[in-house]
Amino acid sequence: MKKSFALLFIAACAAVVFASCDKDKSDKDKSPYDKYAVDLGLSVKWASMNVGASNEKDFGNYYGWGETSDKPDGTYYDWESYQVFDGIGTDEDSRDAAIANLYDSKLNLKSEYDVAHVKWGGSWRMPTLDEFEELIENCTWEMVPSDYHQWSEDNPGGWKVTSKINGNSIYLPAAGQRTNENLAKDKGNQAYYWTSNRDEDGEIFATNLGRFMDIPFWNYQYVCMGCTVRPVHP
């Protein structure tokens, strides 16, 4: 009897410990941004707004691939302002090593360099190329407003992205991008959203989804260029 009681006591204690671990893990995965997760019936939930945005039509902030802090307005996005190189100087080998440290063996951005994860916490992260392709293939993309000639920097357009699976939708603004020569390239007219994928053919390039009117396309751009980020939640 005493042996049975001891075994039951140990089992009860173990259950409490495991429950506590599960709760700690659950709390760690939570984020105040979880309320912005939209279920489109896909492999991940998509956020209803960009990183740094205050609403769905706000462009949010622009980041180089691997950058996790905002830049002052008026900063051009080039190798000199690329935050990954802060404190490194101009030594080429050191800079190559800094970029190589951004991604894992599958060429995906590590979580500590993923601005969606750093800014939003929990399980939020930058989408992969495959997840963007899934969004393209399983949703309808409606131009808003429908007349592209009305789109401009002062009157920006975007796309209402509606799931073919469950009818839920998100909005992706045409935020343009920031480069080494232009702080408002295609602003209001086109979209450039970072993926978490490094370009397979060159480590100083990463992949982003571009969109012009009803035409999606893939860009392989210098990692220092400034693009917008739309988080996903596994």
MOSUL-V731622 format. One record per residue. RES is the residue in one small letter. PSI is psi in whole degrees, 0 to 359 (999 if undefined). OMEGA is omega as a letter, one per 30 degrees, with the letter a starting at -180 (* if undefined). Layout:
res=RES psi=PSI omega=OMEGA
res=RES psi=PSI omega=OMEGA
//
This chain:
res=m psi=315 omega=a
res=k psi=321 omega=l
res=k psi=317 omega=l
res=s psi=318 omega=l
res=f psi=318 omega=a
res=a psi=318 omega=l
res=l psi=319 omega=l
res=l psi=321 omega=l
res=f psi=316 omega=l
res=i psi=318 omega=l
res=a psi=320 omega=l
res=a psi=317 omega=l
res=c psi=318 omega=l
res=a psi=321 omega=l
res=a psi=319 omega=l
res=v psi=317 omega=a
res=v psi=313 omega=l
res=f psi=321 omega=l
res=a psi=320 omega=l
res=s psi=319 omega=l
res=c psi=317 omega=l
res=d psi=319 omega=l
res=k psi=318 omega=l
res=d psi=317 omega=l
res=k psi=318 omega=a
res=s psi=317 omega=l
res=d psi=322 omega=a
res=k psi=326 omega=a
res=d psi=351 omega=a
res=k psi=154 omega=l
res=s psi=147 omega=l
res=p psi=345 omega=l
res=y psi=357 omega=a
res=d psi=335 omega=a
res=k psi=346 omega=l
res=y psi=5 omega=l
res=a psi=130 omega=a
res=v psi=125 omega=l
res=d psi=112 omega=l
res=l psi=10 omega=a
res=g psi=19 omega=a
res=l psi=187 omega=a
res=s psi=340 omega=l
res=v psi=159 omega=l
res=k psi=144 omega=a
res=w psi=142 omega=l
res=a psi=153 omega=a
res=s psi=357 omega=l
res=m psi=167 omega=a
res=n psi=162 omega=l
res=v psi=128 omega=a
res=g psi=357 omega=a
res=a psi=156 omega=l
res=s psi=348 omega=l
res=n psi=176 omega=a
res=e psi=334 omega=a
res=k psi=352 omega=l
res=d psi=136 omega=a
res=f psi=328 omega=a
res=g psi=203 omega=a
res=n psi=166 omega=a
res=y psi=139 omega=a
res=y psi=145 omega=l
res=g psi=158 omega=a
res=w psi=119 omega=a
res=g psi=352 omega=l
res=e psi=144 omega=a
res=t psi=5 omega=l
res=s psi=151 omega=l
res=d psi=151 omega=l
res=k psi=152 omega=l
res=p psi=148 omega=l
res=d psi=142 omega=l
res=g psi=1 omega=l
res=t psi=125 omega=l
res=y psi=148 omega=a
res=y psi=97 omega=a
res=d psi=186 omega=a
res=w psi=333 omega=a
res=e psi=328 omega=a
res=s psi=358 omega=a
res=y psi=116 omega=a
res=q psi=335 omega=l
res=v psi=335 omega=a
res=f psi=3 omega=a
res=d psi=127 omega=l
res=g psi=358 omega=a
res=i psi=328 omega=a
res=g psi=211 omega=a
res=t psi=7 omega=l
res=d psi=120 omega=a
res=e psi=318 omega=a
res=d psi=321 omega=l
res=s psi=322 omega=l
res=r psi=320 omega=l
res=d psi=319 omega=l
res=a psi=323 omega=l
res=a psi=319 omega=l
res=i psi=318 omega=a
res=a psi=334 omega=a
res=n psi=350 omega=a
res=l psi=333 omega=a
res=y psi=162 omega=a
res=d psi=190 omega=a
res=s psi=341 omega=l
res=k psi=9 omega=l
res=l psi=25 omega=l
res=n psi=143 omega=a
res=l psi=132 omega=l
res=k psi=151 omega=a
res=s psi=326 omega=a
res=e psi=347 omega=l
res=y psi=10 omega=a
res=d psi=109 omega=a
res=v psi=329 omega=l
res=a psi=319 omega=l
res=h psi=317 omega=a
res=v psi=318 omega=a
res=k psi=323 omega=a
res=w psi=339 omega=l
res=g psi=199 omega=a
res=g psi=226 omega=l
res=s psi=10 omega=a
res=w psi=145 omega=l
res=r psi=173 omega=l
res=m psi=142 omega=a
res=p psi=154 omega=l
res=t psi=168 omega=l
res=l psi=316 omega=a
res=d psi=323 omega=a
res=e psi=326 omega=l
res=f psi=321 omega=l
res=e psi=322 omega=l
res=e psi=320 omega=l
res=l psi=321 omega=l
res=i psi=315 omega=a
res=e psi=332 omega=a
res=n psi=11 omega=l
res=c psi=155 omega=l
res=t psi=142 omega=a
res=w psi=107 omega=a
res=e psi=124 omega=l
res=m psi=133 omega=a
res=v psi=113 omega=f
res=p psi=164 omega=a
res=s psi=334 omega=l
res=d psi=107 omega=a
res=y psi=334 omega=a
res=h psi=345 omega=l
res=q psi=348 omega=a
res=w psi=136 omega=l
res=s psi=175 omega=l
res=e psi=324 omega=l
res=d psi=339 omega=l
res=n psi=71 omega=a
res=p psi=148 omega=l
res=g psi=190 omega=l
res=g psi=193 omega=a
res=w psi=130 omega=l
res=k psi=116 omega=a
res=v psi=110 omega=a
res=t psi=129 omega=a
res=s psi=134 omega=l
res=k psi=350 omega=a
res=i psi=311 omega=a
res=n psi=0 omega=l
res=g psi=355 omega=l
res=n psi=158 omega=a
res=s psi=159 omega=l
res=i psi=170 omega=l
res=y psi=132 omega=l
res=l psi=110 omega=a
res=p psi=150 omega=l
res=a psi=82 omega=a
res=a psi=351 omega=a
res=g psi=206 omega=l
res=q psi=173 omega=l
res=r psi=134 omega=a
res=t psi=190 omega=l
res=n psi=352 omega=a
res=e psi=345 omega=a
res=n psi=124 omega=l
res=l psi=358 omega=a
res=a psi=44 omega=a
res=k psi=123 omega=l
res=d psi=22 omega=a
res=k psi=124 omega=a
res=g psi=351 omega=a
res=n psi=327 omega=a
res=q psi=167 omega=a
res=a psi=146 omega=l
res=y psi=103 omega=a
res=y psi=125 omega=l
res=w psi=142 omega=l
res=t psi=173 omega=l
res=s psi=7 omega=a
res=n psi=127 omega=l
res=r psi=151 omega=l
res=d psi=134 omega=a
res=e psi=335 omega=a
res=d psi=354 omega=a
res=g psi=127 omega=a
res=e psi=348 omega=l
res=i psi=9 omega=l
res=f psi=145 omega=l
res=a psi=165 omega=a
res=t psi=135 omega=l
res=n psi=154 omega=l
res=l psi=122 omega=l
res=g psi=155 omega=l
res=r psi=131 omega=l
res=f psi=116 omega=a
res=m psi=242 omega=a
res=d psi=17 omega=a
res=i psi=111 omega=l
res=p psi=148 omega=l
res=f psi=158 omega=a
res=w psi=132 omega=l
res=n psi=141 omega=l
res=y psi=94 omega=a
res=q psi=160 omega=l
res=y psi=137 omega=a
res=v psi=343 omega=a
res=c psi=348 omega=a
res=m psi=152 omega=a
res=g psi=116 omega=l
res=c psi=165 omega=l
res=t psi=164 omega=a
res=v psi=128 omega=l
res=r psi=112 omega=a
res=p psi=157 omega=l
res=v psi=158 omega=a
res=h psi=114 omega=a
res=p psi=999 omega=*
//
